[in-house]
């Protein structure tokens, strides 16, 4: 796993999620924008947390560490997607 690739993946996937959130708010101004804004804030916090972890790796096996970061990213993004879906369905 290349460090540059995982940094780009973090930026791409979380950026796309934030774009989806902002697109929803723009297309549905009557929906609760505050709840979506809090979800966006969580996504930004996730981005910052993952970038900090990637920039300061722990342990001797970096491949395992970066695979764990990637897994954590997708699990947390799934959780954020579920929150967004719940906000949209209201």
VOBA-1610 file (N, C-alpha, C; in pm, whole numbers, padded with zeros to 5 digits, always signed):
BEGIN
Unk+00085-00118+00000Unk+00000+00000+00000Unk+00089+00123+00000Unk+00065+00210-00092Unk+00140+00332-00107Unk+00077+00441-00022Unk+00157+00516+00050Unk+00108+00623+00136Unk+00033+00729+00056Unk+00084+00760-00059Unk+00020+00861-00145Unk-00120+00814-00187Unk-00134+00686-00216Unk-00263+00632-00260Unk-00365+00637-00148Unk-00326+00601-00027Unk-00423+00601+00082Unk-00464+00744+00117Unk-00372+00840+00106Unk-00409+00980+00131Unk-00509+01028+00025Unk-00487+00990-00100Unk-00580+01027-00207Unk-00716+00961-00188Unk-00716+00835-00142Unk-00842+00765-00117Unk-00922+00833-00007Unk-00853+00871+00100Unk-00921+00939+00210Unk-00984+01069+00159Unk-00907+01146+00086Unk-00957+01272+00034Unk-01073+01251-00063Unk-01060+01152-00151Unk-01163+01129-00252Unk-01294+01082-00189Unk-01289+00976-00109Unk-01413+00917-00058Unk-01485+01010+00038Unk-01412+01074+00127Unk-01478+01165+00221Unk-01523+01291+00148Unk-01445+01337+00052Unk-01486+01452-00027Unk-01613+01426-00106Unk-01623+01308-00164Unk-01745+01272-00238Unk-01866+01266-00145Unk-01846+01214-00025Unk-01956+01208+00071Unk-02002+01350+00108Unk-01908+01439+00131Unk-01943+01577+00166Unk-02013+01644+00048Unk-01968+01617-00074Unk-02035+01669-00193Unk-02179+01621-00202Unk-02202+01494-00171Unk-02337+01440-00172Unk-02425+01510-00069Unk-02369+01536+00047Unk-02444+01605+00153Unk-02482+01746+00108Unk-02386+01819+00055Unk-02415+01957+00013Unk-02511+01960-00106Unk-02501+01864-00195Unk-02594+01856-00307Unk-02736+01832-00255Unk-02751+01744-00157Unk-02883+01719-00099Unk-02941+01845-00039Unk-02860+01920+00035Unk-02909+02043+00099Unk-02948+02146-00007Unk-02871+02155-00114Unk-02903+02251-00220Unk-03031+02214-00294Unk-03051+02085-00317Unk-03169+02042-00392Unk-03294+02033-00307Unk-03279+02025-00174Unk-03393+02013-00083Unk-03383+02117+00029Unk-03407+02243-00003Unk-03392+02346+00101Unk-03496+02335+00212Unk-03604+02263+00188Unk-03708+02251+00291Unk-03672+02146+00397Unk-03575+02061+00370Unk-03532+01958+00466Unk-03445+02020+00574Unk-03419+01943+00678Unk-03342+01990+00794Unk-03193+02001+00758Unk-03150+02123+00726Unk-03011+02145+00686Unk-02917+02138+00806Unk-02967+02165+00925Unk-02881+02161+01044Unk-02833+02019+01072Unk-02921+01922+01054Unk-02882+01783+01077Unk-02778+01739+00975Unk-02794+01779+00851Unk-02697+01745+00747Unk-02565+01818+00774Unk-02572+01940+00825Unk-02450+02014+00858Unk-02372+01943+00968Unk-02441+01883+01064Unk-02371+01810+01170Unk-02307+01682+01113Unk-02370+01621+01015Unk-02313+01503+00950Unk-02188+01543+00871Unk-02194+01657+00804Unk-02077+01707+00731Unk-01963+01736+00829Unk-01997+01792+00944Unk-01896+01819+01046Unk-01830+01690+01094Unk-01909+01584+01111Unk-01853+01454+01149Unk-01760+01401+01040Unk-01797+01422+00914Unk-01714+01376+00802Unk-01581+01452+00799Unk-01586+01581+00828Unk-01462+01660+00831Unk-01374+01613+00946Unk-01435+01584+01060Unk-01359+01532+01174Unk-01295+01397+01140Unk-01370+01312+01069Unk-01317+01183+01026Unk-01199+01204+00933Unk-01211+01296+00839Unk-01102+01326+00747Unk-00977+01369+00824Unk-00994+01463+00915Unk-00879+01512+00992Unk-00816+01401+01076Unk-00899+01319+01138Unk-00850+01209+01221Unk-00771+01108+01139Unk-00826+01068+01024Unk-00758+00970+00940Unk-00628+01025+00882Unk-00628+01151+00842Unk-00504+01210+00789Unk-00397+01218+00897Unk-00438+01250+01022Unk-00341+01251+01132Unk-00283+01112+01156Unk-00370+01011+01152Unk-00323+00874+01173Unk-00228+00830+01062Unk-00260+00866+00939Unk-00175+00826+00826Unk-00040+00896+00833Unk-00039+01020+00877Unk+00086+01095+00884Unk+00174+01053+01001Unk+00116+00983+01098Unk+00192+00936+01215Unk+00164+00788+01237Unk+00219+00702+01151Unk+00191+00558+01161Unk+00246+00498+01290Unk+00175+00396+01338Unk+00215+00325+01459Unk+00242+00180+01424Unk+00336+00121+01495Unk+00366-00021+01474Unk+00473-00041+01369Unk+00514-00165+01360Unk+00621-00199+01267Unk+00570-00240+01130Unk+00452-00301+01127Unk+00397-00349+01001Unk+00308-00239+00941Unk+00364-00160+00851Unk+00291-00048+00794Unk+00178-00092+00702Unk+00196-00202+00633Unk+00092-00251+00543Unk-00034-00285+00624Unk-00017-00352+00735Unk-00130-00384+00822Unk-00192-00257+00878Unk-00110-00161+00917Unk-00160-00035+00972Unk-00245+00039+00869Unk-00196+00051+00747Unk-00269+00124+00644Unk-00395+00050+00600Unk-00392-00082+00600Unk-00513-00158+00571Unk-00618-00134+00679Unk-00574-00122+00804Unk-00666-00091+00914Unk-00727+00047+00899Unk-00646+00143+00854Unk-00696+00279+00830Unk-00802+00277+00721Unk-00774+00205+00614Unk-00870+00196+00503Unk-01001+00131+00550Unk-00990+00025+00628Unk-01109-00043+00680Unk-01188+00051+00772Unk-01118+00123+00859Unk-01184+00218+00949Unk-01256+00326+00869Unk-01193+00375+00762Unk-01254+00478+00680Unk-01387+00431+00622Unk-01387+00311+00564Unk-01509+00263+00501Unk-01618+00231+00604Unk-01580+00179+00720Unk-01680+00150+00823Unk-01744+00280+00873Unk-01663+00380+00899Unk-01717+00506+00949Unk-01796+00580+00841Unk-01752+00570+00715Unk-01830+00631+00607Unk-01965+00562+00590Unk-01969+00431+00609Unk-02097+00360+00604Unk-02191+00412+00712Unk-02137+00434+00832Unk-02217+00488+00940Unk-02269+00628+00908Unk-02184+00710+00849Unk-02227+00844+00810Unk-02332+00839+00699Unk-02319+00745+00608Unk-02419+00729+00501Unk-02553+00689+00559Unk-02551+00603+00660Unk-02676+00564+00726Unk-02740+00684+00796Unk-02659+00768+00860Unk-02712+00889+00924Unk-02772+00982+00819Unk-02705+00997+00706Unk-02758+01082+00599Unk-02887+01025+00546Unk-02894+00896+00527Unk-03017+00833+00479Unk-03132+00855+00576Unk-03102+00846+00706Unk-03206+00872+00807Unk-03252+01016+00802Unk-03160+01108+00782Unk-03196+01250+00774Unk-03278+01279+00649Unk-03245+01213+00540Unk-03317+01233+00415Unk-03459+01178+00422Unk-03475+01067+00488Unk-03606+01001+00491Unk-03706+01070+00582Unk-03660+01164+00663Unk-03754+01237+00752Unk-03841+01331+00674
//
